[in-house]
Amino acid sequence: MTVRLDPPRRSFWPERVAYASGMLLDDADFRAEQAYHRGRSAMLCRYLFGHGTVAGLNVALDAGPPVRVVVAAGLAIDRVGRLIESPLPLCLDLQAWWDDRTADAASGLAQAFRVGSEGGPDHVLADVFVGFRECEVAKRPAMAADPYDALGAVVPLRLRDAVEATLVLRTEDTPPLPERGLPPLAEATPAERLAALDARKRAAGWVEDDWWGGIDGTLRPDDEHVPRQNPADLFLARLTLPAVAGTPPTRHPTLIPTADNAVRRMSYSTAELFALGL
């Protein structure tokens, strides 16, 4: 199974296919048809509900052995508006992840070590992200493209909307956290708050906003992303991994890591906001 990591881009002028009897269509036309409907749906989700966790996806630690990071089943909207749905829990082997960074001198594991404060253990910080992935499934014979053997060409028959959880080591002195959303409105009465919200929406950027690199640009990473990370991935939790000083540091043999799920960004439905009296 091949996983596609194509960076999300913004289509400045969305186009859909104009059908007519007798028209000759090729694969580019069908891709354009899918891209139009998927893109419009994603834009609606992004601007109407915002990106973040919709339900579930709680991060916890399984003491094992082996010690695992477990992301519960759930639903989220990524930074371009695509649905991230995980019908089953996702598991990451924490010791294997640590061993990979121990073997790689450039991983930054030594720089990530932090001395505990206020009686807390020495530790390393890592963030859990979840992201939308396209997986090629099944194969079917097809006409070859480019300079390849025309007799044995195969292409994927389906593209599966999949999900991937990743663990990102934090080496910054103060690793940034995601913004929780718009700042609160300070106006006193409901009418004043509504007027202020209307003014804010009118003044908000649209095409050339802070998320995209200009017209038809790629998605810009958010503060919590690290270099070379998929900028559409969503932050879920910050892990505190107890460690023992060394070159490089090692995992603490007995203390169990902890996960802070409260610092993630949420996506609320209008029904949920109504239930809160907002």
Phi and psi in degrees as a GROMACS rama.xvg file:
@    title "Ramachandran Plot"
@    xaxis  label "Phi"
@    yaxis  label "Psi"
@TYPE xy
-100.252  131.708  THR-2
-101.164  128.292  VAL-3
-94.2694  131.07  ARG-4
-119.404  37.2239  LEU-5
-60.309  128.992  ASP-6
-66.9777  136.286  PRO-7
-66.7908  139.745  PRO-8
-127.639  160.308  ARG-9
-103.787  129.796  ARG-10
-88.36  119.815  SER-11
-68.873  -49.034  PHE-12
-117.173  95.189  TRP-13
-60.1024  137.397  PRO-14
-126.02  141.592  GLU-15
-121.635  159.298  ARG-16
-74.0872  135.055  VAL-17
-98.7795  102.319  ALA-18
-79.351  150.86  TYR-19
-153.664  148.907  ALA-20
-60.2082  134.646  SER-21
83.7544  -0.44744  GLY-22
-72.1264  140.164  MET-23
-91.2525  121.438  LEU-24
-112.371  146.943  LEU-25
-125.077  -174.046  ASP-26
-63.1747  -31.3289  ASP-27
-63.5133  -33.8087  ALA-28
-68.8117  -41.1123  ASP-29
-70.0864  -35.6141  PHE-30
-64.1975  -38.7844  ARG-31
-65.1297  -36.933  ALA-32
-63.4988  -45.8389  GLU-33
-65.2879  -43.1276  GLN-34
-61.9033  -37.1395  ALA-35
-62.6317  -52.4082  TYR-36
-69.7614  -39.0851  HIS-37
-66.7033  -38.3753  ARG-38
-68.2914  -40.5564  GLY-39
-68.412  -39.9183  ARG-40
-63.5676  -41.9183  SER-41
-65.3954  -39.2348  ALA-42
-64.3954  -39.9497  MET-43
-61.8076  -45.2809  LEU-44
-62.327  -43.1065  CYS-45
-65.3672  -46.4531  ARG-46
-84.2705  -23.8624  TYR-47
-88.2231  -38.6999  LEU-48
-113.932  -18.1864  PHE-49
76.2631  167.077  GLY-50
-91.4087  154.921  HIS-51
142.301  -176.525  GLY-52
-74.23  130.196  THR-53
-91.6617  -46.208  VAL-54
-160.799  144.292  ALA-55
72.7636  -148.031  GLY-56
62.353  28.5411  LEU-57
-68.4202  137.157  ASN-58
-99.2513  129.039  VAL-59
-139.35  167.287  ALA-60
-110.308  129.9  LEU-61
-99.707  118.537  ASP-62
-64.5621  -17.2736  ALA-63
71.557  -143.591  GLY-64
-80.7008  153.439  PRO-65
-77.9891  160.786  PRO-66
-69.0787  127.881  VAL-67
-126.865  146.643  ARG-68
-91.5453  123.222  VAL-69
-116.646  122.971  VAL-70
-102.906  118.202  VAL-71
-66.9112  159.031  ALA-72
-58.4198  149.498  ALA-73
174.639  -170.791  GLY-74
-137.978  141.478  LEU-75
-148.222  167.381  ALA-76
-117.342  124.365  ILE-77
-81.453  -177.618  ASP-78
-71.692  -10.7668  ARG-79
-107.68  3.47445  VAL-80
98.704  4.10243  GLY-81
-79.8072  146.786  ARG-82
-78.6823  128.736  LEU-83
-107.003  108.728  ILE-84
-118.651  124.49  GLU-85
-118.674  101.138  SER-86
-73.6591  -14.3696  PRO-87
-129.42  156.497  LEU-88
-62.0642  150.263  PRO-89
-110.08  136.359  LEU-90
-122.882  139.541  CYS-91
-124.586  128.762  LEU-92
-78.1926  109.108  ASP-93
-67.1747  -40.5599  LEU-94
-66.524  -40.0039  GLN-95
-63.2333  -41.1847  ALA-96
-61.8243  -43.1896  TRP-97
-65.2748  -42.3441  TRP-98
-62.2681  -38.9083  ASP-99
-60.685  -40.017  ASP-100
-77.1299  -27.2454  ARG-101
-67.1075  -38.5989  THR-102
-73.5409  -21.8952  ALA-103
-101.73  108.824  ASP-104
-65.1002  -22.5856  ALA-105
-91.4363  6.66874  ALA-106
-71.8559  -23.5833  SER-107
88.4383  13.7161  GLY-108
-62.7294  -39.9975  LEU-109
-64.6873  -39.4474  ALA-110
-71.066  -21.5889  GLN-111
-81.789  -11.8316  ALA-112
-66.9164  135.313  PHE-113
-130.567  137.087  ARG-114
-78.4281  132.942  VAL-115
-65.0498  148.276  GLY-116
-121.251  153.92  SER-117
53.0475  43.4537  GLU-118
82.0911  -1.64662  GLY-119
-76.7786  160.893  GLY-120
-75.276  155.371  PRO-121
-59.2254  147.126  ASP-122
-159.026  173.963  HIS-123
-127.704  141.56  VAL-124
-100.137  141.215  LEU-125
-144.677  146.897  ALA-126
-111.398  141.917  ASP-127
-98.6847  126.903  VAL-128
-120.025  156.33  PHE-129
-131.024  143.165  VAL-130
-144.081  153.716  GLY-131
-76.1018  134.634  PHE-132
-135.048  146.211  ARG-133
-101.916  127.714  GLU-134
-115.626  129.443  CYS-135
-78.3643  125.828  GLU-136
-127.682  143.662  VAL-137
63.6487  163.221  ALA-138
-137.445  150.11  LYS-139
-143.085  140.938  ARG-140
-60.5019  145.166  PRO-141
-153.753  167.256  ALA-142
-67.6467  137.05  MET-143
-71.4508  148.685  ALA-144
-120.533  150.769  ALA-145
66.0624  -170.165  ASP-146
-83.4718  63.772  PRO-147
-120.161  169.054  TYR-148
-65.7919  118.316  ASP-149
-74.996  -12.2107  ALA-150
-89.5581  -22.1651  LEU-151
-123.122  25.3917  GLY-152
-75.7523  134.942  ALA-153
-134.048  153.192  VAL-154
-135.247  159.001  VAL-155
-65.0207  140.812  PRO-156
-86.4853  -31.6767  LEU-157
-137.022  155.672  ARG-158
-117.924  118.691  LEU-159
-92.2845  131.851  ARG-160
-75.4872  102.603  ASP-161
-113.544  -179.969  ALA-162
-140.403  145.94  VAL-163
-134.825  134.002  GLU-164
-99.6113  137.767  ALA-165
-131.337  152.803  THR-166
-117.009  122.191  LEU-167
-114.05  122.589  VAL-168
-72.981  137.067  LEU-169
-109.13  119.21  ARG-170
-107.552  -4.90969  THR-171
-70.4046  155.546  GLU-172
-62.5292  -44.113  ASP-173
-129.468  88.488  THR-174
-60.6537  130.798  PRO-175
-70.8932  154.005  PRO-176
-113.694  157.165  LEU-177
-67.6388  148.105  PRO-178
-69.4327  141.669  GLU-179
-81.7396  -4.28029  ARG-180
133.205  -159.837  GLY-181
-67.2419  145.846  LEU-182
-67.5957  154.043  PRO-183
-67.0591  152.221  PRO-184
-84.6621  130.425  LEU-185
-88.7709  -9.54363  ALA-186
-63.2681  151.936  GLU-187
-81.8758  -53.9794  ALA-188
-90.9351  158.115  THR-189
-56.4515  -39.8032  PRO-190
-64.318  -39.2185  ALA-191
-69.136  -37.4405  GLU-192
-66.9909  -39.9375  ARG-193
-63.5722  -43.387  LEU-194
-63.1387  -39.8748  ALA-195
-67.115  -38.3303  ALA-196
-66.1943  -42.3682  LEU-197
-59.0483  -43.9642  ASP-198
-63.9212  -38.7645  ALA-199
-64.6602  -41.8632  ARG-200
-68.1602  -36.37  LYS-201
-66.8408  -33.1551  ARG-202
-86.6319  -7.6461  ALA-203
-69.006  146.752  ALA-204
-68.1691  156.659  GLY-205
-122.865  -84.671  TRP-206
-74.5028  -50.1632  VAL-207
-95.0052  57.9168  GLU-208
-92.6703  -174.942  ASP-209
-75.3231  -10.4827  ASP-210
-84.4565  -29.1588  TRP-211
-117.493  148.442  TRP-212
-79.9  61.4319  GLY-213
80.5068  -168.974  GLY-214
-66.7776  131.398  ILE-215
56.0394  36.9349  ASP-216
-98.0364  177.458  GLY-217
-88.2463  159.629  THR-218
-67.9427  132.466  LEU-219
-83.1259  141.763  ARG-220
-66.2635  151.986  PRO-221
-88.8446  174.936  ASP-222
-59.1255  -34.7177  ASP-223
-81.7387  -5.84589  GLU-224
-82.4469  151.354  HIS-225
-104.664  163.374  VAL-226
-56.3216  141.887  PRO-227
69.8255  10.1377  ARG-228
-88.0674  148.82  GLN-229
-62.5763  118.904  ASN-230
-70.6553  -10.0165  PRO-231
-88.6516  -9.96867  ALA-232
-65.427  148.864  ASP-233
-103.787  135.432  LEU-234
-72.9185  134.382  PHE-235
-113.659  -44.9531  LEU-236
-161.245  156.991  ALA-237
-108.673  127.011  ARG-238
-99.9521  138.29  LEU-239
-106.079  114.537  THR-240
-107.93  103.838  LEU-241
-55.2774  137.536  PRO-242
-140.692  163.419  ALA-243
-116.073  132.372  VAL-244
-59.4125  143.66  ALA-245
173.691  -178.36  GLY-246
-125.803  90.0916  THR-247
-84.7605  171.778  PRO-248
-65.8953  157.076  PRO-249
-118.525  159.628  THR-250
-67.4808  143.647  ARG-251
-65.8026  134.571  HIS-252
-71.0031  -20.9267  PRO-253
-123.662  -32.3855  THR-254
-73.5418  135.639  LEU-255
-90.5242  134.309  ILE-256
-61.7233  159.566  PRO-257
-122.967  154.088  THR-258
-123.042  131.373  ALA-259
-103.818  104.492  ASP-260
-89.8551  -9.68593  ASN-261
-76.6248  -12.3378  ALA-262
-95.4674  4.57293  VAL-263
-79.2021  167.68  ARG-264
-95.2245  138.173  ARG-265
-110.371  156.312  MET-266
-118.317  116.236  SER-267
-104.289  140.696  TYR-268
-80.6633  163.077  SER-269
-63.4308  -32.892  THR-270
-64.3677  -39.8016  ALA-271
-66.9169  -42.4028  GLU-272
-65.0661  -37.1386  LEU-273
-64.335  -39.4913  PHE-274
-64.2779  -26.9253  ALA-275
-83.9929  -5.28607  LEU-276
78.2594  24.3677  GLY-277
